[in-house]
Amino acid sequence: MKINDALIGLILGIFSILVFLMAQTFPVIPGQNFGASLFPTIIGIGMLLCSLLLIVHGIKNRKTDAPMAMPAWLRNRASVLRFLLIPATLVFYFEAADFLGFLIAASLLLLVLFLAFKVRWPIAIAVAVIGALVIHFMFYSVLMVPLPWGLLEPVAW
């Protein structure tokens, strides 16, 4: 759904003001020139500036843009299914990763996504497996993030 930038800017502006006000309630750190509220305050101000730009852009284009319009991809069933497949793969990973393990679960979900987005089989298989291995190496070995081994526990290194 395409929504006019002025409306999005208004919603973002309200949210940014809430972020700014909430940040002001954060405690001051004794002996520090700045406290926990510094970065949320800066983010709130930045979001407010962006919301003002969106409002100005939306007002300038109000004659050419409809307030709300459905994009063409929403009329295509395959596109909608591909879109819904993204959160579905996240749910699959959260539910299956402990049993299957990261390498198997990540390879499967990458393969499914590549095939859904019309990547050819040989490339999809190669990139899914290599991608899962590279991601596993980066998180498990470099960043020291424990990833589940699942079915591969007996051969874990």
HUZI-V541292 format. One record per pair of residues at least 4 apart in sequence whose ideal C-beta (glycine too) atoms are under 7 Angstrom apart, sorted by the first residue. I is the first residue (numbers start at 1). GAP is how many residues later the second one is. D is the distance in whole Angstrom. If there is no record, write none. Layout:
# HUZI-V541292
{{I & GAP & D} {I & GAP & D}}
This chain:
# HUZI-V541292
{{1 & 67 & 6} {1 & 69 & 6} {2 & 66 & 7} {2 & 67 & 4} {2 & 69 & 6} {3 & 4 & 5} {3 & 5 & 6} {3 & 65 & 5} {4 & 54 & 5} {4 & 58 & 7} {4 & 61 & 6} {4 & 63 & 5} {5 & 4 & 6} {5 & 49 & 5} {5 & 52 & 5} {5 & 53 & 3} {6 & 4 & 6} {6 & 48 & 7} {6 & 49 & 5} {6 & 52 & 3} {6 & 53 & 5} {6 & 56 & 7} {7 & 4 & 7} {7 & 51 & 7} {7 & 60 & 7} {8 & 4 & 6} {8 & 46 & 6} {9 & 4 & 6} {9 & 42 & 4} {9 & 43 & 7} {9 & 45 & 3} {9 & 46 & 4} {9 & 49 & 6} {10 & 4 & 7} {10 & 45 & 6} {11 & 4 & 6} {12 & 4 & 6} {12 & 35 & 6} {12 & 38 & 7} {12 & 39 & 4} {12 & 42 & 6} {13 & 4 & 7} {13 & 35 & 6} {13 & 38 & 4} {13 & 39 & 7} {14 & 4 & 7} {15 & 4 & 6} {15 & 32 & 7} {16 & 4 & 6} {16 & 28 & 5} {16 & 31 & 3} {16 & 32 & 4} {16 & 35 & 6} {17 & 4 & 6} {17 & 31 & 7} {18 & 4 & 6} {19 & 4 & 6} {19 & 21 & 6} {19 & 24 & 6} {19 & 25 & 4} {19 & 28 & 7} {20 & 4 & 7} {20 & 21 & 6} {20 & 24 & 3} {20 & 25 & 7} {23 & 14 & 4} {23 & 17 & 4} {23 & 18 & 5} {23 & 21 & 6} {24 & 13 & 6} {26 & 9 & 6} {26 & 10 & 4} {26 & 11 & 4} {27 & 8 & 7} {27 & 9 & 6} {28 & 7 & 4} {29 & 6 & 5} {29 & 7 & 7} {34 & 4 & 4} {37 & 4 & 5} {38 & 4 & 7} {39 & 4 & 6} {40 & 4 & 6} {41 & 4 & 6} {42 & 4 & 6} {43 & 4 & 6} {44 & 4 & 6} {45 & 4 & 7} {46 & 4 & 6} {47 & 4 & 6} {48 & 4 & 7} {49 & 4 & 7} {50 & 4 & 6} {51 & 4 & 6} {52 & 4 & 6} {53 & 4 & 6} {54 & 4 & 6} {55 & 4 & 6} {56 & 4 & 6} {57 & 4 & 6} {58 & 4 & 6} {61 & 4 & 5} {70 & 4 & 5} {73 & 6 & 4} {74 & 6 & 6} {76 & 4 & 7} {77 & 4 & 6} {78 & 4 & 6} {79 & 4 & 6} {80 & 4 & 6} {81 & 4 & 6} {82 & 34 & 5} {82 & 35 & 6} {84 & 4 & 6} {85 & 4 & 6} {85 & 28 & 7} {85 & 31 & 5} {87 & 4 & 6} {88 & 4 & 6} {89 & 4 & 6} {89 & 20 & 4} {89 & 23 & 7} {89 & 24 & 6} {90 & 4 & 6} {91 & 4 & 6} {92 & 4 & 6} {92 & 17 & 6} {93 & 4 & 5} {93 & 12 & 5} {93 & 16 & 6} {96 & 4 & 5} {96 & 9 & 5} {97 & 4 & 7} {97 & 5 & 6} {97 & 8 & 5} {97 & 51 & 5} {97 & 53 & 7} {98 & 50 & 5} {98 & 52 & 6} {99 & 51 & 5} {100 & 4 & 4} {100 & 5 & 4} {100 & 50 & 5} {100 & 51 & 6} {101 & 4 & 7} {101 & 47 & 5} {101 & 48 & 5} {101 & 49 & 3} {101 & 50 & 5} {101 & 51 & 5} {102 & 4 & 6} {102 & 34 & 6} {102 & 45 & 4} {102 & 46 & 6} {103 & 4 & 6} {103 & 29 & 5} {103 & 33 & 6} {103 & 49 & 6} {104 & 4 & 6} {104 & 46 & 6} {104 & 47 & 6} {104 & 48 & 7} {105 & 4 & 6} {106 & 4 & 6} {106 & 26 & 4} {106 & 29 & 6} {107 & 4 & 6} {107 & 21 & 5} {107 & 22 & 5} {107 & 25 & 4} {108 & 4 & 6} {109 & 4 & 6} {110 & 4 & 6} {110 & 18 & 4} {110 & 21 & 6} {110 & 22 & 6} {111 & 4 & 6} {111 & 13 & 6} {111 & 14 & 6} {111 & 17 & 4} {112 & 4 & 6} {113 & 4 & 6} {114 & 5 & 4} {114 & 10 & 4} {114 & 13 & 6} {114 & 14 & 6} {115 & 4 & 7} {115 & 9 & 5} {119 & 4 & 5} {119 & 5 & 4} {120 & 4 & 7} {121 & 4 & 6} {122 & 4 & 6} {123 & 4 & 6} {124 & 4 & 6} {125 & 4 & 6} {126 & 4 & 6} {127 & 4 & 5} {128 & 4 & 6} {129 & 4 & 6} {130 & 4 & 6} {131 & 4 & 6} {132 & 4 & 6} {133 & 4 & 6} {134 & 4 & 6} {135 & 4 & 6} {136 & 4 & 5} {136 & 11 & 6} {137 & 4 & 5} {137 & 5 & 7} {138 & 4 & 5} {138 & 5 & 6} {139 & 4 & 5} {139 & 6 & 4} {139 & 8 & 6} {140 & 5 & 6} {140 & 7 & 5} {149 & 4 & 4} {149 & 7 & 5} {152 & 4 & 6}}
